[in-house]
Amino acid sequence: MKQCPQCHGRYADDSLNFCLQDGATLTFVSDTPSSRNSDATLIYGSLDSERGSTVVDPAPKPPPKFIAQPTLLHDARVAVGNPGISSSHPTSRLLVGGVLAIAVLLLVSVGIGAALLFRQSRQNQPAASGPNAPSPNPASATPSQGTSTTKGLTSGPGIESEQNTKTAPLKIKATASSVRYSVQSNTYDPSNAIDGNKGTAWIEGVDGPGPGEWIRFDFDREINLHRILILPGYFKSPAIWAMNNRISAATLDFSGGTSRLFKFPDRMERHTLDVGSIRTRWVRIKLEDFYLGKDPDTPISEVAFEWEP
């Protein structure tokens, strides 16, 4: 027999493990005559009817309802990113954004300031000198090869367009009687003689050294020419200069119909040809005599002019 330790109800069915009243675990008790209830009713056919009377308690109560404990969920604040728990605080993001905005504004301000200073410095500088730019003193000027200088006039607001034209950089067009064919990327056009680069040259293209061949320089207006600066030969390097022909004599022709004959020493240096003061719109250099090298053709690396309006 089994008995409930809480309500003390007894059950003859040993297969029961829990009390039908309160669900407590049943325990075995001894089946003594003193413990039997004299008012108990024997149930026919039960196991105890053969052994004796079976004690049956009053109508059993329905078993209690057990309510399962709810499962705890994670803190909702963590799931939604509560500001007190999340590592990405909105205030921190606003602070970082403000710092970046200030840094960008500082960089923009520095850039604008630098641009204004550069512009002001450019405005304060005198007129830049470049190819064919005017020079205040043609006698003392030392132009780079391929440039022309002039005494000129200072231009500014109110100056007549004719004066501006006279003091503007001189534009020169170079042509020649013949041109040597290009070799790979090396060209020998007449424009090479006024490009300011002594590593390039005009080279005539006829058989032999080219007596009578010429290179001509046309100006965009009539000028008062004083000197001509010339690099006779190929000045790319001393070895190349010695290997090519060099001019020993050349005739200079001018648009007014006058001519001058000049002779050159056989030295790798710039030569200055003083023509006095000649009004002309063009100059032609005609080859007359040569210092011969291994290469049969004759080059001129650079020609420049000192002039005034």
C-alpha positions in Angstrom: 0.0 0.0 0.0 1.1 3.6 -0.7 0.4 6.8 1.2 0.6 10.5 0.4 3.0 12.3 2.8 1.0 15.5 2.5 -2.8 14.6 2.6 -2.1 11.1 4.1 -4.4 9.5 1.5 -3.8 5.8 1.0 -3.8 3.9 -2.2 -4.0 0.1 -2.5 -2.8 0.2 -6.1 1.0 -0.1 -5.9 1.4 1.0 -9.5 0.5 4.6 -8.6 3.5 6.8 -7.9 1.8 10.3 -7.4 -1.1 11.4 -5.2 -4.3 12.0 -7.1 -5.1 14.9 -4.7 -2.0 17.0 -4.6 0.5 15.3 -6.9 2.9 14.4 -4.1 5.1 11.4 -4.5 3.5 8.3 -2.8 5.5 6.2 -0.3 5.0 2.6 0.8 3.4 2.0 4.2 2.9 -1.3 6.1 -0.5 -3.0 5.7 -1.4 -3.7 9.4 -4.9 -4.4 10.7 -4.9 -1.4 12.9 -4.3 0.9 10.0 -7.3 -0.3 8.1 -10.5 1.7 8.1 -13.4 -0.4 9.4 -15.8 1.5 7.3 -13.9 0.8 4.1 -15.8 -1.0 1.3 -14.3 -4.0 -0.4 -14.1 -3.7 -4.1 -14.8 -7.0 -5.7 -12.2 -8.2 -8.0 -9.4 -6.1 -6.7 -6.2 -7.5 -5.5 -7.0 -6.7 -1.8 -10.4 -8.5 -2.0 -8.5 -11.7 -2.0 -6.2 -10.5 0.8 -8.7 -8.5 2.7 -10.4 -5.2 2.7 -9.1 -2.2 0.6 -9.3 1.2 2.0 -10.6 3.7 -0.4 -10.7 7.4 0.5 -13.6 9.6 -0.4 -13.9 10.7 -4.0 -10.5 11.8 -5.1 -9.9 15.4 -6.0 -8.8 16.3 -9.5 -5.0 16.5 -9.9 -3.7 20.0 -9.6 -2.8 21.9 -12.7 0.9 22.6 -13.1 1.8 25.9 -14.7 5.1 25.8 -16.5 7.5 28.6 -15.7 7.8 31.0 -18.6 11.2 31.0 -20.3 13.1 34.2 -19.7 13.9 36.1 -22.9 16.9 38.2 -23.5 16.7 41.8 -22.3 14.7 43.7 -24.9 17.0 46.6 -24.5 19.9 44.6 -25.9 17.8 43.4 -28.8 16.8 46.9 -29.9 20.1 48.6 -29.1 19.2 50.5 -26.0 21.4 53.6 -25.7 22.5 52.6 -22.3 23.9 49.2 -23.5 24.8 49.7 -27.2 28.4 50.7 -27.9 27.4 53.1 -30.8 26.1 56.0 -28.8 24.3 58.7 -31.0 26.1 61.4 -29.1 29.5 59.9 -30.0 28.5 59.8 -33.7 27.4 63.4 -33.6 30.7 64.4 -31.9 32.8 62.5 -34.5 30.7 64.1 -37.4 31.3 67.5 -35.9 35.0 67.0 -35.7 35.2 65.8 -39.3 33.1 68.8 -40.5 35.4 71.2 -38.8 38.5 69.5 -40.3 37.0 69.7 -43.8 36.2 73.4 -43.3 39.8 74.1 -42.2 41.2 72.3 -45.2 38.9 74.3 -47.6 39.9 77.5 -45.9 43.6 76.8 -46.2 43.2 75.9 -49.9 41.3 79.1 -50.7 43.9 81.2 -48.8 46.7 79.5 -50.7 45.0 80.1 -54.1 44.4 83.8 -53.2 48.1 84.2 -52.2 49.3 82.5 -55.4 47.0 84.7 -57.5 48.2 87.9 -55.8 51.8 86.9 -56.2 51.2 86.3 -59.9 49.6 89.7 -60.3 52.5 91.4 -58.5 55.1 89.9 -60.7 56.3 91.8 -63.8 55.3 90.6 -67.2 56.8 87.1 -67.7 59.6 86.8 -70.2 59.4 83.9 -72.6 59.9 83.0 -76.2 60.1 86.2 -78.3 59.2 88.3 -75.3 60.2 92.0 -75.2 63.4 93.0 -73.5 64.1 96.5 -72.1 67.7 96.6 -73.5 68.5 94.7 -76.6 72.2 95.4 -76.3 72.5 93.7 -72.9 69.9 91.0 -73.4 71.0 87.4 -73.5 68.0 85.5 -74.9 67.7 81.8 -74.7 68.0 80.1 -78.1 64.8 80.4 -80.2 63.7 83.6 -78.5 63.7 87.2 -79.6 64.1 90.3 -77.4 63.0 93.9 -78.0 63.4 97.3 -76.3 59.7 97.7 -76.6 57.2 100.0 -74.7 55.3 99.3 -71.5 51.7 98.5 -72.3 48.7 99.0 -70.1 45.2 100.5 -70.0 44.7 103.2 -72.5 47.7 102.2 -74.7 46.8 102.1 -78.4 46.4 98.7 -80.1 49.3 99.6 -82.4 51.6 100.0 -79.5 50.5 96.7 -78.0 51.2 95.1 -81.3 54.7 96.5 -81.5 55.6 95.3 -77.9 53.9 91.9 -78.2 56.1 88.8 -78.4 57.5 88.4 -81.9 56.0 85.5 -83.8 58.3 83.7 -86.2 57.7 81.1 -88.9 60.6 79.0 -90.1 60.9 77.5 -93.6 63.8 75.9 -95.5 64.9 74.9 -99.0 65.2 71.3 -98.1 64.9 69.0 -95.0 66.6 65.8 -94.2 64.3 62.8 -93.7 63.4 61.8 -90.1 65.3 59.0 -88.5 63.0 57.1 -86.1 61.8 59.7 -83.6 64.4 62.3 -84.7 63.0 65.1 -86.9 65.0 67.8 -88.7 62.3 70.4 -89.5 63.1 74.2 -89.8 61.0 74.8 -86.6 63.7 72.9 -84.6 66.0 75.9 -85.1 63.6 78.2 -83.0 62.3 75.7 -80.4 64.8 76.7 -77.7 66.3 73.2 -77.5 69.9 72.8 -78.6 69.4 69.1 -78.8 67.3 69.5 -81.9 68.4 70.9 -85.3 67.3 71.8 -88.8 69.4 69.7 -91.3 69.3 70.3 -95.0 68.4 67.4 -97.1 70.3 67.5 -100.4 73.3 65.4 -101.4 76.5 66.7 -100.0 77.0 69.5 -97.4 74.4 71.7 -99.1 75.9 74.8 -100.6 73.2 77.3 -101.5 70.6 75.6 -99.2 68.9 78.1 -96.8 66.6 78.5 -93.8 64.3 81.5 -93.6 62.6 83.2 -90.6 59.5 85.3 -91.3 58.3 87.8 -88.6 54.7 88.8 -88.0 55.7 92.4 -88.4 58.6 94.6 -89.5 61.3 95.0 -86.8 64.5 96.8 -86.2 67.0 93.9 -86.1 70.3 94.4 -84.2 71.9 90.9 -83.7 71.4 87.3 -84.6 72.6 84.6 -82.2 73.3 81.2 -83.9 74.5 77.7 -82.9 76.0 76.4 -86.2 76.2 72.6 -86.1 74.5 69.9 -84.2 74.8 70.8 -80.5 73.2 67.6 -79.1 76.6 66.5 -77.8 80.3 67.2 -78.6 80.7 63.9 -80.3 77.6 64.5 -82.5 78.8 68.1 -83.2 82.2 66.8 -84.4 80.7 64.1 -86.5 78.4 66.4 -88.5 79.3 69.2 -90.9 79.6 72.7 -89.5 79.1 76.1 -91.2 82.3 78.0 -91.9 80.5 80.8 -93.9 76.9 81.9 -94.5 75.2 84.8 -96.2 72.4 86.6 -94.4 69.6 88.2 -96.6 67.0 90.7 -95.4 63.6 91.8 -96.8 65.0 95.2 -97.7 67.3 93.6 -100.3 70.5 93.9 -98.3 72.9 91.0 -97.5 75.8 90.3 -95.2 78.5 87.5 -95.3 79.6 86.1 -92.0 82.4 83.5 -91.3 82.4 81.2 -88.3 85.3 79.6 -86.3 85.2 75.9 -85.9 84.2 75.9 -82.3 81.2 74.4 -80.5 79.9 77.7 -79.1 77.2 80.3 -79.7 78.1 83.0 -82.2 76.7 86.5 -82.2 76.3 88.2 -85.6 76.0 92.0 -85.3 74.0 93.5 -88.2 73.9 97.1 -86.8 70.3 98.2 -87.2 68.3 96.8 -90.1 64.5 97.2 -90.8 63.3 93.8 -92.0 60.4 91.4 -92.1 62.4 88.3 -92.6 65.9 86.9 -92.4 67.4 84.1 -94.6 70.6 82.3 -93.8 72.2 80.7 -96.9 74.9 78.1 -96.5 78.2 78.9 -98.3 81.1 77.0 -96.9 81.7 74.1 -94.4 83.9 72.3 -92.0 83.3 68.7 -93.1 82.5 65.9 -90.8 81.7 62.2 -91.3 78.0 62.9 -91.8 77.4 64.5 -95.2 74.6 66.9 -94.2 74.9 70.3 -92.4 72.8 71.3 -89.4 71.9 74.5 -87.5 70.7 73.8 -83.9 69.4 77.3 -82.8 68.8 80.8 -84.1 67.6 83.8 -82.0 67.2 87.5 -82.7 67.8 90.7 -80.7 65.4 93.5 -82.0 63.3 96.4 -81.2 60.2 97.9 -82.8 
